[in-house]
Amino acid sequence: MLADRLPADGWAWQFSLANGTRCDALIRLPFPPGPIAIDSQSRSRPGRRCAARRTRRPAPRPSAAWPPISASMSRMSPRKYICPGETAEGALIFLPSEALHADLHALFGTLVAEAGRRGVYLVSPGTLWAVLGAMRALMRDVRLRAEAQQLRREVAKLAEETERLDRRVASLKRHFAEMQVDLQQIETTAQKITAAGARIEAVEMDPPAAARAAEMSGLQLQAALGLPLLCLLAWVCGGCRRGVRPRVVAAGLLSQLVIAGALLHIPPLRAGFAALGDAVDALARATRAGTTLVFGYLGGGPLPFAELAPGGSFILFFQALPLVLLVGALSAVLYHWRILPLVVDALAAGLKRLFGLSGACNLSVAANVFVGMVEAPLLIRPWLATLTRAELFVSMVAGLATISGNMLVVYATMIAPVVPDAAGQLLTASLIAAPASILAGLLMLPESEPAAVGAEGPMPRLYDGTMDALVRGTADGLTLLLGIMASLIVFVALVALLNMALEPLTGLTLQRLAGFAFWPLAWAMGIPAAECATVAESLGVKVVVNEFVSYLQLAASGGAGLAERSRVILTYALCGFTNFASVGIMVTGMSALCPERRAEITGLGLKSLVAASIACCMAGATVGVLTAP
């Protein structure tokens, strides 16, 4: 136990104290408290009697019936194991049996208490293991303090040598004739500085700055290489079709980098992230007030009992998901007030100039940044039948590669403790995903027909008034809330069921298998190789179950095993409805909007999932290029 828990120089075997007593072991703790002697008592005659006594009736008084125990206690004299100035004011008697330790405390409590008063303590294997852990932490702390003191001394020496160098350089300027002598002195001082620097490097615990800089540039170059590789993957997955326009590739990559660079590195826009985060917090607090009124402590109100486990009172359905209702109502009101249409029209105009697609397709892609995968096609319902096959495919990819505004607020609330400026990061991810989805879609299915004409006018009005928008938005939010709840229950249960069948046969889960497939994509986003497995598994959970569970796991784990940069990249890569359930929802909704193209929409469903997954990884790689560790 000592060898496992303590360093080799932290203890000694069969150590002789100054009073002539030889203890079984001595733990070399610094003063205070000082070294602690340990003596081991084997399970001999008293122990056997103790074991036999457990099966009998209540024992007589210990002092009369157990003379060997009394004699053993008498050997625990402080004079034997406690030497002032040499050891601590206490010693340990190790009993190699938990049962013996318990029996001694139960039958000889008075003698054990007397031994403790004298500074001698009986410890069982479990107690000694825990005590050794605390002693190891104390030794490590003392060692780190000593190294810090050494570092301070070396820095002070370095400062002294630097001051001496300055004085001698000044002497060189004043006494040019004695240049040779002064140069020799400078050389001597430089040697001393080099020696001091070597000693400092010996106690330096952080990686050198040059190594960090090399790692930084290496990871960013890795992400820069990953972007074209992801484009190549999309082209290969589409069957290496001809007809991909260089304008589409250049516009797609440059627009992603420009959007990300502007939102991440221009101070005024970056400051807007904090304001957006405050707005999300305000929405969460307002929702908490409503859920507290309706559900009481289940909705986040004061608990009528003590919370035994931290976070045990959090209930997802009653405290986090109701935010969907408020955001759904507000989104409908903003749409009716023509605020959302104004932003969507501006974004659609920019996409049209970049990629040259029809107005209806651009409008659908731009709307997907703020609304869901079914609501966006609803805005272009009159033109769905006239879209080219490539434009229809791009609209489907954009629906899966982005998230709606109400889910953005929910996810931002969930991962705010783990990802800095979570709301702004998710909004940036959706904006980057718009050109990324067009690029991935047109690489897999290049445009081969003339673009359709239409959807150039204003977006249609959906509500009769503000109150109508508020009521219908709340109803839509309720439908979404119940759909999320049902999807979580069903898909988590199905994955658990598949894992029950798969794990005994292969030793792997469905998420782990999907993680193997996503490992190269994690590397292409600029993730360090040591963290690629964790990121790939999160991407696998997102595709197999949904992104809600992936974000939930990220928030629950606190980003364990991932650096801050990797957590940010993963946040961008998860920002999309790229899962099988969403494909089913989208195909069903779009088929209902355009029944004459039902077969075409169904055939493009799984292909759009592949393209959307690549588009989300492009967003992560873009941030990887622009973000240093």
Buried (B, 14 or more C-beta within 10 A) or exposed (E): EBEEBBEEEBBBEEBEBEEEBEBBBBBBBBEEEBBBBBBEBEBEEBBEBBBEBEEEEEBEEBEEEBEBBBEBBEEBBBEBBBBEEEBBEBBBBBBBBEBBBBBBBEBBEEBBEEBEEBBBBBBBBEBBEEBBEEBBEBBEEEBEEEBEEBBEEBEEBBEEBEEBBEEBEEBBEEEEEEEEEBEEBBEEBEEBBEBBBEBBEEBEEEEEEEEEEEBBEEBBEBBBBBBEBBBEBBBEBBEEEEEBEEEBBEBBBEBBBEBBBBBBEEEEBBEBBEEBBEEBBEBBEEBBEBBBEEBBBBBBBEEEEEEEEEEEBEBEBBBBBBBBBBBBBBBBBBBBEEEBBEBBBEBBBBBBEBBBBBBBBBBBBBBBBBBBBBBBBBBBEEBBEBBBBBBBBBBBBBBBBBBBBBBBBBBBBBBBEBBBBBBBBBBBBBBBBBBBBBBBBBBBBBBEEEBBEBBBEEBEEBBEEEEBBBBBBBBBBBEBBEEBEEBBEEBBEBBEEEBEEBEEEEEEBBBBBBBEEBBBBBBBBBBBEEBBBBBBBBBBBBBBBBBBBBBBBBBEEEBEEBBEBBBBBBBBBBBBBBBBBBBEBBBBBBBEBBEEBBEBBBEBBEBBBBBBBBBBBBBBBBBBBBBEB
